[in-house]
Amino acid sequence: MNWIAKQEGEFERNRFGWMSFMIIAQACLAGVVAYLSILENNWFFVTLLAITNMGALSMFLAQASAKICLIGFYISVVTSTVLVSLIGLLYHL
């Protein structure tokens, strides 16, 4: 059994608990990135952030399959992490 299949099983057992945790974690990270992006007047980062995070949130709200929800969550977290790192490198060195 691979890594994503194990996570799918755990996600399905406690779907609404994991969804609420993931939404909160994702929103907190996205809020930091959005704030820093707007502060630096980088609207491309804000747009990219909104697309990935709203896509993941819509999968949670639509109650998509566990695999789709997990993949969307991971894409949004990776995107947010990359963007906050880029903001740090580009504007604060």
N, C-alpha and C positions, 0 to 999 in steps of 0.2 A: 504494500500500500504506500503510495507516494505522499509527499508532504501536503499537497493541496487537498488530496482526498481525505486525509486525517482532519484537516481543518474544516472541510465541508461537513463531515460528520458531527464535529463539535458545534459548528455553527447551527446546524439543523436541530440539535438537541436543545439548545438555548437560544433560539433565533432572535427573539425580541430583546433579550438581555445583551447579546453581542451587538445587535444592530444599534441599540442605544449607546453602548460604549463606543462603537466605531464612529457614530455620528458626532458624539461629543469630541472625541480625539481629533477627528478630521476637521471639525469646525474650529477648534482652538488653534490648530496648526495653520489652517487657511486664514484665520483672522490675523495672525502675526504676519504672514506673508503679504496679505492684502494691505495691511497698515504700512509695512515697510515699502511696498511697491508704490503705493500712493504717495508716500512721503518723498520718494525719489522721482515721482512723476513718470513712472514707467507703466504705461497703460497696456503695453503688450503683455507684461507679466500678469497684470490683473485679469486680462482677458483669458489668458491660458489657464490661470488658476480657477477662474469662474467656470470655464468649460469642463475641466476635469472634475472639480468638486461637485458641481451641479449634476454632472453625469452619474457620479457615484451615489449621490443623495437620491436621485430619481430611481436608481435601481433598488435602493432600500425601500423607498416609498411604494414602488410598484410591486414589491415583494417578488423580485426575480429569483432565479435559482441561487442556491448557496454559492456555487462556483462563480457566477456572474457578479454577485455582491462582493465576494472576496477579491476578485480581480479588479473590480472598480475601486474598491477601497485601497488596494495596494498601489494602483496607478495614481490615485489622487495623493496618497502620502508620499510616494516617490517624487511626484511632480512638485509638491510643496517643499519637500526637503531640498531638491535641486534648486528651486527658485530662491529659497532663503539663503542657500550657499552662494548662488550667483550674485545676489544682492550684496552679500557681505564682501565678496571678492571684487565686484565692480565698483562699488560706491564707498567702501569703508576701509580701503587699504592705503 
